[in-house]
Amino acid sequence: MNVDYLNGVIKNALANADRSGTVLGEDGLLHCSVCGAPRELRVEGVKEPLPVMCLCEKEQYEREQAEKRLRNAVYEAKLELERLGPLYDPGYDRCTFSKDKWPESRASVKARSYAAHFDELRDKGQGMIFSGPVGTGKSFLAACIVNELRRKGKRCLILSTARLITVLRELRDTQRQLDALASLDLLALDDLGAERATDYALELLENLVDTRALRDRPLLVTTNLTARELREPQDLRYTRLFDRLSRLSPAIVALQGPSLRAQDRPARAAEMRAVLEAG
């Protein structure tokens, strides 16, 4: 390399180096006044010390790079949802942990813990099943997990089992969409067991569960079925499906109590009356 060119590069770097926040050390080099690390480095054969990043500058650079990677991941996850087309249901987007009215409940704590430890659980292919009566908050918690992970740049989707079956039945290239669903970081099937129990529906669900199992990709499931009904389904055709599902979603979180929607109904009705009577 031309020596004059190299010296020119060095002079330019020195001229543009930020020397603010530095102190002169005993070694004759500039040091960061915050972390104390050298901001200069001597190189054999080079007359002037070269500028280098100190520890706090490196940390700042790494934070900026991490933020950039997160923004890119979130953008890619958004594109993935657009590619899934009608399988994406924006109605679940409003569900977030910040809107949880019972954050200290056992089910909510487990949902938050799952989201917090998702990377580890995803690598093990482990999902979770929310089981309980209608209106107990199963779908809300599953959607909260999905939306929290999307915020972190994970490729996730939640949709009702009935919607899944209806949309795929109308598509020509069903296998392509199944492959796309199988590749997601997390897939949440809402209201499993409420779909029409047709041979087509069963075959489709088995295909999806099998494909995700082969890729060690976890499933979140919400269902009105009890743990016993999942182990011993009344419709024996579902035995194989539920057995495979137990491998992908080994933890069952049971939600009990009255319907939250029923509890909210009087207040919502009062709000409606107030609006109508106001003229």
N, C-alpha and C positions, 0 to 999 in steps of 0.2 A: 504494500500500500504506500502511496506517495506520502512522505513525511510532512511536507508542507500542508497537504490536505488534512492529515491527521491533526496537526497543530491548529489548523483553522477550526476544525470541529471542536477541539478542546477549548479554544478561546471563546467560541460561540456559546458552549455549554456554561463556561464560567461567567460569561457576561450576562446570561439569562438565569443563572441560578438564584433562587430565593435565599438570601442570607439573613432574613429577618428571624428573630427568635434564636439567635446563635450567640455563643460565647467562645472565646479563644481558650483552648485547652492547653495543658502543660506539654502536650506533644506537638504543639504548634498548629494543630488542626482546629477547624471550627466544629463545635459540638452543639447539639440541640439544648436549649435552655430548659426544656420541659422534661425530656426523657434522659438527657445526658449522653446519648449515643452520638458517634461521629457523624458529621454532615459532609465530611470530605474523606478522600482516600488517596494515599500516595501510590503511584504506579511506577515501577522501575522504568527508567528511560523517558519519563514524562516530567517536564520541569515543574509544572504547577499541579497542586492536588486537584483531583476530580471530584465534583459534587456527587453525593450519594444520598439515598433516603435514610433518615433516622428511623427508630422504632415506631414513633408515633405517626410518621409519614407513611410507613409501610402499613400500619394498622388502618389508617384512613383510606389508603389505596385499596386495601383488601375489602373494607366495608363498601366502598363505591362499586367495586367489581361484583360483590355479592348482591348489592341492590340492583345492578344491571342484569345479572343472571336471573334474579327473581322477576324483574319486569318482563324479560324475554319469556320466562316460563309461563307467567300469567297470560301473556299475549298468545303463546302457542296453545295453552289450554282453552282459551276463548275460541281460537280458530277450530280446535277439535270439536267443540260444541256446535259450531256453525256447520261443520261437515256432517254431523249426525242428523241435521235437519229436523224432521218432525219427531224424532225420538227425544229431543231436548224440550223439556217442559219448564218454561220460565216461572211458572206458578210457585215453584219451590224456592226461588231465589230470595224471597223475603224472610226465610227462616234463618236466623242467626242466634248464636249463643247469647248475644247481648239482649235478645228479646225473651229469653227463657224466664218464666215467672217462678220456676221452682229450681233454681240452680244448685241447691243443696240436696236435691232428691237423689236417691241411689242411682236411678237411670241416667240422670243428667251428669252426675259425677263420672260414671263409666263412659258416657258418650264423649265428654271432654278429654278424659284420659286416653281414649282410643285415638282421638284426633292428635293429641300431643305426642303419642308414641307410634304414629302411623308408619313412619319409615321402617321401624323395626318389625312391626306387624305385617306390613306389606311384603317385606322380604321373606317372611315365613308363610305368606299366603293365608293369613288368618283374618277373618271377618267377624261379624257379630249379628245376632238375631234379636230384634225387639219384638216381644210377644205380649199380647194383652188385648183386652176388650176394645171396642170402638171408642175413639175419642180420648184415649189416655195419653196421647202425645208421642206415639211411636214414629209417625211420619215426620213430625217436627224435629225430633232429635236426629233422625237419620239425615234429614236435609241440612241440619246445622253442621253435622260432621262433613258432609259433602262441600258445603259452602266455605267452611273454615279451611278445608284442604285446597280448594280452588284458590283461595286468597294467598296460599303459599305456593301456587304454581303447579299443583297436582292436577292431573287429568282425571276428572271425576264426573259422574252422572248419576242422577236419581230420576226414576220414572216409575209409574205404576205398572204392575205386571200386565194389567188389562191393556194399557196403552202400548206396551211393548208388542204384545201379540197382535193387536189390531193394525198397528203401523207396518209390522213386518209382513203380515199377510197380504198387504196391498202393494208391497214392493216386489220388483222382479228379481233384484239381486240380493236376496235375503242373506246369503252366506257372507257377502262383503260387509254388510252391516253387523252381522254376528261377530265377524273377525274384529271389526272396529270396537265393538263393545267388550270383546275379550281382552283387548290390549290396554284398556283403560287402567289407570292406577287403582281406581276403586269404582265399583258399580253397586248401586243401591236399588234393589227391587222392592217397591212399595206395595203392600197389600197382597202378598203372595197367598194364594188359597182362595181369593175372591174372584179370580178369573173363571170363565166357563171351562169346565174340565173336559175339553175335547182332546181327541188323540193328537190333533195338530198342536194344541197348546202344550201338551205334555212333551211331545217330541222336541218342540222349540226350546222349552225350558231345560230339558235334559242336555240338549246340544250346547246351550249357552253355559250351563254349569260345568259340563265336561270340559269345554274349551278353556274356561278360566282355571279349572283345576289343573289342566295340563301345563298351564303357564304360571301356576302358583300365584294367581291374582285373586285377592280377597273379594268377598261379597258381603254387603250389608243387606239385611232382609227385615222387613216389617210384616207382621202377620197377626191375624186374630186367633190363629191356632195356638193351643197350649203346647208345652214341651212334650206332654204325653201324646198329643195328637200328631206331633211331628215325628215322634218315634214309632207310633202305631197309627198311621193314617187310616181313616175309614174307607177311603178309596184306595184299594191296594195297588192301583196303577202308579200311585205316587210314592210307593215304598222306596224304589230305587232312587228317585229324584231326591227325596228327603235324606236318604242315607248319604248320598254324595254331598248334599248341602251341609250336612253335619261336619264334614271334613273342612270345607271352606269357611264355615261360620260356626266354630265349635262352642262359642259362648252364647248363652241365651239369657237375655235380660228381660225379666218379667215386669210389666207395668200393671199396676192394679188401681182400683178406685173408680169413681164415677166419671162419666164423660166430661171432659173439660169444655167441650163445645156446649153441652147442655148447661153447665154452670154459667157460661158467658151469655147464654141466650137472653135471660131477663134484662141484663144491662144493655145489650145490643137493641133489644126491643124498646127499652125506655128511650135510648138515643134516637131511634127511628121516630117514635111518637113525638118527641120534642121537636124534631125537624119538621114533621108534617103539620103539627099544631101551631107552629110559628107563622104559618102562612107563607 
